[in-house]
Amino acid sequence: MSKAFLLLNCKLGYEKSIVEHLRKIEDVKDVGQVYGEHDLVVQVESETLEQLKQTINRKIPQIDYLIFNEVLICGGEDEWRRFYGHMKR
């Protein structure tokens, strides 16, 4: 099982709509509205790292008025390398 947390921002006034869209995505396990630097914290879990990558890179970005800020992948160095490939930190 692969897991990640996303820290997202939304265009003002679209938070409720974005939360509804996120909850319809199969791998999205939880969505929380927060106050501070970010608007939403999203928990994503998938059977494989590749499926997690597909959800984060292809399904979620299709939602209008959503701004990605940070992706936090749970796991060690090996998980990070498998997700990002040969990118340097």
C-alpha positions in Angstrom: 0.0 0.0 0.0 1.3 3.4 -1.0 0.2 6.6 0.8 0.6 10.3 0.3 -0.7 13.6 1.8 -1.3 16.6 -0.4 -1.3 20.1 0.8 -3.5 22.1 -1.6 -4.8 25.6 -2.1 -8.0 26.6 -3.8 -9.3 29.7 -5.5 -11.4 31.6 -3.0 -15.0 30.4 -2.9 -14.4 27.1 -4.6 -13.4 25.0 -1.6 -16.7 23.1 -1.2 -16.9 22.2 -4.9 -13.2 21.0 -4.9 -13.8 18.9 -1.8 -16.8 17.3 -3.5 -14.8 16.5 -6.6 -11.9 15.1 -4.5 -14.2 12.8 -2.6 -15.3 11.2 -5.9 -11.8 10.0 -6.7 -11.4 6.4 -5.7 -7.9 6.6 -4.1 -8.8 9.7 -2.1 -9.4 8.4 1.4 -9.8 11.7 3.3 -10.1 15.4 2.7 -9.8 18.0 5.4 -10.3 21.7 5.2 -7.6 23.5 7.2 -6.7 27.1 8.1 -3.3 28.5 7.6 -0.9 28.4 4.7 -3.0 25.7 2.9 -6.7 25.2 2.4 -6.9 21.4 2.1 -5.1 18.3 3.3 -5.8 15.3 1.2 -4.9 11.7 2.0 -4.4 9.4 -1.0 -3.8 5.7 -0.8 -3.3 3.2 -3.6 -2.3 -0.4 -4.0 0.9 0.5 -5.9 3.2 3.4 -6.1 2.4 3.7 -9.8 -1.3 3.9 -9.1 -0.6 6.6 -6.5 1.4 8.5 -9.1 -1.4 8.3 -11.6 -3.9 9.7 -9.1 -1.7 12.5 -8.0 -0.4 13.5 -11.4 -3.4 12.9 -13.7 -6.7 12.6 -11.8 -6.4 15.3 -9.2 -4.9 18.1 -11.4 -8.0 18.0 -13.6 -10.0 19.7 -10.9 -10.6 23.4 -11.7 -9.4 26.1 -9.3 -7.1 23.8 -7.5 -3.5 24.7 -6.8 -0.9 22.0 -5.8 1.5 23.1 -3.1 3.1 20.0 -1.7 3.0 16.3 -2.1 4.2 14.3 0.9 4.8 10.6 0.1 4.9 8.3 3.1 7.8 6.0 3.1 11.6 6.1 2.9 14.2 7.0 0.3 13.2 4.0 -1.9 9.6 5.2 -2.1 10.8 8.7 -3.0 13.1 7.4 -5.7 10.4 5.2 -7.3 8.0 8.1 -7.4 10.3 10.7 -8.7 12.7 8.6 -10.7 16.1 10.1 -11.2 15.2 13.6 -10.0 17.6 15.2 -7.5 16.3 16.5 -4.2 
